[in-house]
């Protein structure tokens, strides 16, 4: 249904309200939050950057694909800018008549977003040093 | 004794069709922009080179050291620049050259300079296409000043028409330089003339950090997106371009065999890490 990229903090609540529907008995959502550690290092901040024109197009295509495939109402919103541990980086929701499709669609959508939408993150560590993180290209979720 | 010959590089146009300042554009592989190339050509024949700019305009990159002549308020276009130059140096002859003539050769300028021997006030080439005078790569002797002023007072501001009316000495372009005076008004002109393309690159993430900029425009002869990536990677030391890199053309994912056209926007994409 919709895919958005917004400066942190993202407003997912209005999106959640717009997805809810009387014919949907199952509503699953996933919140991706900033973790304070990565491969043994303490993370103090994250910077997300998007190739906005393409990311919005590709994100909308993914939401449409997943909505059609599972017959659900789906939406997602991703943050860009500077985030701290605990902050909300991405919100993905799927509402369906029953929980099975809602769980499956939500899972597939967050995995696809990580893999296919041109957004990059840069981690900053306790020593002030920072690094751009390379996503894994394998299709398996982790 | 003939009056000294000064160069006047006309860079005051607004380049509206090109969409950016033509004098600052780099064409060809020598890395010189059009302004710098024109200065190089003029310097072989002129004692001194002036840069003609409109009021308030900054000099193009690489031309900051030239003495500037500002357009006279009230009129615009090349006439304004030429009259302002005569006002500055009334006793000089001017080799006037527009900054968007990338194919002018030393041979072309030499033939103009040699023709000064005839004593004409205006010396120009006849256009290879219509035979009319080409006023923006031409010599204006000091005697031309009063004639130009007279026309300007009657609001005749087209140097080509003035040259026709005043029976300028017209030369034929050297056979090897028939296209020397074709000017470049649009990115498509450049592509058609050189087979080279202007590509706008956008940089994101680790690549933007390593490259040190968010966007740049380069010239390439690569035919496809993949060939362009390979060429850029070979000519620039960017570790981020090694390994797995995808390509987007005009804000859409593209395969390596995607054909490139001039004016395309290209983004090289490292593996994503959103979520």
Interface residues (C-beta under 8 A of the other chain):
Chain A: X32 X48 X49 X50 X51 X53 X54 X55 X57 X58 X78 X89 X90 X110 X113 X114 X115 X116 X117 X118 X119 X120 X121 X122 X132 X133 X134 X135 X136 X137
Chain B: X202 X204 X205 X206 X208 X209 X244 X248 X251 X252 X253 X267 X269 X270 X271 X272 X273 X274 X275
